[in-house]
Amino acid sequence: MTAGSSSTLDPGQLLKMLLVREHARADAWLRKDRRALEALLAPDYIEINTRGRFDRAGVLETLFPLLTIRVFAISEPRLQLGPDADRAVLTYRCYEELVVGEQEVKGMFRVTAQYRKHKTQWQLARWEIAAEQNAGS
């Protein structure tokens, strides 16, 4: 370990930590735990999904009551560090089964999750999901 590096995580540790946060996000949707979800999101959070673009309030007020995740499995995670030590981008594929209103959706998706460190906490700043071909049936 070099001088000054003890206060920062190495990329492998950061990848593991952000994957834990992504699973916590999915778990909050599964358990319908709004407080848990709120704790993970930055104040200026933005989500882009097949239903549109939502700010933090839109996710919590509009999407959260409608959407329930039943299955969530991450594969092929990759971490890209930002220009400073306070930003990171996690990309991955995921298999999801969820219910949106009355509609069941399942398939493979690509996710880009942008994290920003605020004080000692990594917060989810932007989350984008797009269906892969043949997803959403």
N, C-alpha and C positions, 0 to 999 in steps of 0.2 A: 504494500500500500504506500502510495507516495504522500508527501506532506500535503495536508489540506483535503485529501480525498475521503477522509473518514466521515465528513458531513454529507457526502453525496452517495447515492446508490450507484452500483455498477449497472450496466444495461441489463444484465441477466436478472438481477434483483428487482429492478424497476419493471421489467416485463412481467415477472411473477406477481408483483404488487398490483399492476394495472389489470391483469387477468382476474385477480381476486375481486377487484372493484367491478369489472364487467359482469362477473357471476353474481355479485351482490346486487347489481342493477337488475339483472334478470330475475333474481330471487324476490326483489321488492315487487316486481310486476306479478310474479307467480302468487305471492302471499297477499297481494293487494295492500302492501305496507307503504302508504304514502310518505310517512315520515322518513323511512329508510331511503326511499327514492330521493326525497328532497335533500337529504344530507349528502348525497353523492353529486348533485348538480351545482354547477357554478351559478351565481346570480344572473349572468347574461347567457345562460345555456341556450343553445339552438339545436333542434332535432329536425332532420330531413328524412322522411320515409315515404312510402307509397301513397300516403294520405295527404302529403304536403309538407310545408315548412312550419314549425311550431317553436315559439319561444318557451321559456320555462313555465310561465303561467298557462300557456296553451296546452302543454304536455300534461301538467297537473290537473287542469280543470276540464279539458276536453278529451284527451286520449286516455288518461289513467282510468276513468270510470268505464271506458268501452273495451279496453284491451286486457286480456289475460294470457300470459305466457304459460304454456303447459310443459314444453320441452325446449331446452336450450343447450346446445353443445358446440363448443368452439373448436376449430381446427386451423392449422397453418397460421398461427399468430406471428406477427412481425412488428418490431418496434423501431421507430425512427425518432431519434432525439432531435429536439428543436435547436435553434441557434443559441439558446441559452439553457441553463440547467433547470429552468422552470417550465419547460414545454416538452411534450412528447406526443407522438401520434402512434396509436396502436391500430393495426389493420388485421383482419382475420376473416375467415369464412365461418359461417355458423349454420347449423341445422336448427330450425325452429318449428314448433307447432304452437299455434296460438289461436285465440278466438277474439275476433273484433266484432263487437255487437253480437249478432247471431251467426256470423260467417266464420267457419273454420279455415285456417290458412296453415299450410305446412310446406317446407321446402328449404333449399339452400340459398343463403344470402351472403353478400359481401358487406362488411362493416368497416367504417373508418371512425375511430373514436379519438378525438383530440382532447388531451388532458393538459391542465395548467396547474402548477403548484401555487397554492395560496397559503402563505405562512408555512406550516408543516404538513398541510393536507393537499393531496392531489385531487382536484375537482374535474369532473367531466364538463368540458366547455362546449363541445360540438359533437354530435353523434349522427352519422349518416348510414343508412342501410338501403341496399338495392337488391332486388331479387335476381338470382342467377336464372339462366334459361330454364324453363319448365318448373319454376318455383311458383308457389301461390295456389296450388290446386287443393 
